[in-house]
Amino acid sequence: MHTRILGQNLHVSALGLGCMGMSQSYGPNPGDRNAMIGVLRDAVDLGITFFDTAEVYGPYVNEELVGEALAPVRDQVVIATKFGWRIENGRPVGLNSRPEQIKRVADASLTRLRSDVIDLFYQHRVDPDVPIEDVAGAVDELVQVGKVRYFGLSEAAATTIRRAHAVHPVTAVQSEYSLWTRDPEPEVLPACAELGIGFVSFSPLGKGFLTGTVNTATEFSEGDIRATIPRFTAANRAANQALVDQVGLLAQAKGATPGQIALAWLLAQYPWIVAIPGTRRRDRLQENVAATQIALSADEVADLNTTAARLGVHGSRYNDAHLNLVGR
């Protein structure tokens, strides 16, 4: 797999692995921890070098899983994790990006990840009660003492990115981005291009919808976050199916799957964009990795953009409570 550069010097595989779903959010959590360790190690064997986790995933258990799985190959991979939540009794109950909290989280994450350095440390959500300059300053101190290599922001607004970058270079901005979630395009992506910041796309497959495996007949199991998202109501799934159908037609013509076309489209946008689809299955991992070998022509990319714009998207990507946490 080819590599891409985030920021000035963070080299990662063009396709990473989002690890959240191995511990939460997509129905019953896998009962076989060893199976998930196997998937993580399979990812390394397939050429993936970029792994995304967070203290709040679980909470905590996802970092422990990633740390255990990747310990034997720690010098071959890049691990990103995140701070920014106030966690009580095993549940996130609000935001907390005070400098002293950031430093506590860094130390705890290092222990769980079985590492002496965090490669990429994101603020998970912008905390309106803490100036972003103070957040960047705290991460700068962690970089100076060797506990963190690079600083990132997740779901931040362009103005916030600029303010943070003025204090300590932002290496990557992570946000949801896909054929049916285009929110970063008007302001965030231009800011990244201007400042030399990489962009990491989570949910590049539309939380599974763009793969064609989710439709109006799908029944989400208990604990599946999609059951709480307006975009995934039965009515909105029916309205959004037209986009997946169009992606499927191109996939059929190219001997690919709809998910592979969605990933190829994303990687074709800019050379400094990396996608981190999540999966619990080796076969899906192999399918996703193969997407990096699919080349879309300029006309094919343009046709997908035109189709997506014409069809539009029905339903918000988050519920109201979570929408208030993004784009700050």
Buried (B, 14 or more C-beta within 10 A) or exposed (E): BEEBBBBEEBEBBBBBBBBBBBBBBBBEBBEEBEBBBEBBBBBBEBBBBBBBBBBBBBBBBBBBBBBBBBEEEBEEBBBBBBBBBBBEEEEBEEBBBBBEBBBEBBEBBBEBBBBEBBBBBBBBBBBEEBBBEBBBBBBBBBBEEEBBBBBBBBBBBBEBBBBBBEBBBBBBBBBBBBBBBBBBEEBBBEBBEEBBBBBBBBBBBBBBBBBBBBEEEBEBEEEBBBEEBBBBBEEBBEBBBBBBEBBBEBBEEBEBBBBBBBBBBBBBBEEBBBBBBBBBEBEBBEBBBBBBEBEBEEEBBEBBBEBBEEBEBBBEBBEEEBEEBBBB
